Amino acid sequence: MNFDVRRVQSRLADLGFNPGPIDGLRGPKTDAAIIAFKRSKGLRPRAYVGPITLAAIKAAWRAQRQLVTDASLPWVDIAEGVLGLHETRDNAELKRFLACDGHALGDPAVFPWCGDLIETCIRVALPNEPFPGALGQNPYWALNWRLFGIETVPTFGAICSVERNGGGHVFFLMGEDETTWYALGGNQSNAVSRARISKSRKLAGCRWPATYPERPIFLPRMEPGDLTLTTNEA
């Protein structure tokens, strides 16, 4: 049976079965991952991939994705609640939101405010979360978020930052595709928005709150759709 080898490799990797490089080329490691997965599901342990195997992989992948992404992360929920607010069109409402934690940088139409959004969401969602060192002194400088919480590999809901000319950008990580990260953040096209960020811009930090239970490591594979590829978040 013909099937999308790259997609099967990607989903097996997400499920913890190492298929080797996710390159669309079927080899011994991919076959071994298929066999291991089928054995885990009580299917005949052979490398053949037919409709039953594809359905089992799809069902297991969807169940894991739902476990991680449907369970509420409070800081993500807060950001989603103000999705679309624009720094000029919705200036007053956005300013009220950014000040609701008792801290604010200033007018978002004047100052770069990606760090202000992250600070507000974290302080409201996790009031006991520490802001160590330079982050506590200036949470509005995006790269200071490299000091936040504990280090994690890229995972759904992590607080991540990238460098850019003159500074950086910080956002909540929501997913990935082959070439881009999917970011939920502020000051992306001058609004709270979802956007894509090129993986050529290496993550300068990927962090998880210290006061929140660790979650399964999972980062959804996304489709570009209509999301903008952002290159300058100032």
Buried (B, 14 or more C-beta within 10 A) or exposed (E): EEBEBBBBBBBBBBBBBEBBEBEEEBEEBBBBBBBBBBEBEEBEEEBEBEEEBBEBBEEBBEEBBEEBBEEEBBBBEBBBEBEEBBBEEBBEEBBEBBBEBEBBBEBBBEBBBBBBBBBBBBBBBBEEBBBEEBBEEEBBBBBBBBBBBEEBEBBBBBBBBBBBEEBBBBBBBBBBBEEBBBBBBBBBEBBBBBBBBEBEBEBBBBBBBEEBEEBEBBBBBBEEEEBEEBEEBE
